[in-house]
Amino acid sequence: MKILAINGSPHRDGNTKISLDIMKDQLISAGIEVEELHIGNMISGCLGCMKCVEMQNETCIIKNDIVNETIQKIKECDGVILSSPTYYANISGIMKSFLDRVFFVAAVNGMLFRHKVGASISPVRRAGGIQTVDALDKYFSNGEMFTSSSTYWNAIYGAAPGEVVQDEEGTQTVRVLAKNMAFLLKSLDLGKKAGLAPEQESKIRTNFIR
Ligand SMILES: Cc1cc2nc3c(=O)[nH]c(=O)nc-3n(C[C@H](O)[C@H](O)[C@H](O)COP(=O)(O)O)c2cc1C
C-alpha cells in the first residue's frame, strides 16, 4: 500500500514538512509506503477553460508544472495526505491553485480518486487552522474519498520552522491521524477484496436553475 504526502508550503523544510514526517513515521511502521511531494512555488491557478471536461484524457491543459504527473501518482496510490500551512485562515495560495486543478481533473474524468483515503493537516501560528483543514477535506468529500480523523481537528501549532515539534497535543493529533489512516486503508482493502464496494453511479450534473 502506498500514500502520497503533499507538502503545500513554499518552504520545502518548514513546519508542513515536519508534520508530514510525523505521519510518515507512523505509516511506515504500519507497513505503508510513503512518497513525499513538495509542490514548489510555480503552480498556475485553474483557468476554468473546461478543456479537461472536453478532452477526457485525465489531464489539465496547463502542462508546464507537476499537476498532470501528480494526478497519475495519486491514481496509483491508496491514499493521499494534504498538508498546507494556514495563510489568512485558509489554504496557501500555491496549494489551492494546485489542488483545484488536480481534483477537478480527477472528478470530471470519472472520479479517479474514488474510494481512496485522504487526511489533511495544517501547521498554523495561532488561528485559522481549523478552517484550513475543513477546506482541504472538501477535496476528499467531493470525490467519493474516505477521510481519516484524530482526537482533535488536525491543526498543529508553530510559527518558525521547527516549532511544531513543541506542540505536544498537536503532534499527538497528527500521530493518531496517521495510525487511523493506516487502519482505514487496511480495512478498506479487505472490504474491496471481499467485493463489498458499491457500484459507481454515473454522475448527474445539475445546477440550481435547471
Ligand atoms: C502569508 C502568510 C499568512 C499567514 N496566515 C496565518 C493565519 O491566518 N493564521 C496563523 O495563525 N498563521 C498564519 N501564518 C503563519 C503560518 O501558518 C505558520 O508560520 C506555519 O507554521 C508555516 O508553515 P511552513 O513552515 O511549513 O511554511 C501565515 C504565514 C504567512 C507567510
The ligand as a Gaussian input file, in Angstrom:
#p B3LYP/6-31G(d) Opt

LIG

0 1
 C        1.130000      34.867000       4.055000
 C        1.022000      34.197000       5.397000
 C       -0.213000      34.129000       6.003000
 C       -0.350000      33.512000       7.243000
 N       -1.577000      33.458000       7.811000
 C       -1.717000      32.914000       9.047000
 C       -3.006000      32.875000       9.674000
 O       -4.040000      33.241000       9.121000
 N       -3.068000      32.375000      10.929000
 C       -1.961000      31.938000      11.601000
 O       -2.075000      31.552000      12.745000
 N       -0.744000      31.881000      10.998000
 C       -0.593000      32.367000       9.738000
 N        0.640000      32.327000       9.120000
 C        1.756000      31.577000       9.768000
 C        1.985000      30.158000       9.173000
 O        0.770000      29.453000       9.069000
 C        2.939000      29.331000      10.072000
 O        4.132000      30.060000      10.260000
 C        3.246000      27.946000       9.539000
 O        3.852000      27.197000      10.568000
 C        4.177000      27.968000       8.334000
 O        4.455000      26.652000       7.879000
 P        5.754000      26.319000       6.987000
 O        6.967000      26.456000       7.894000
 O        5.614000      24.926000       6.518000
 O        5.765000      27.252000       5.826000
 C        0.799000      32.936000       7.886000
 C        2.047000      32.992000       7.245000
 C        2.170000      33.624000       6.015000
 C        3.513000      33.667000       5.326000

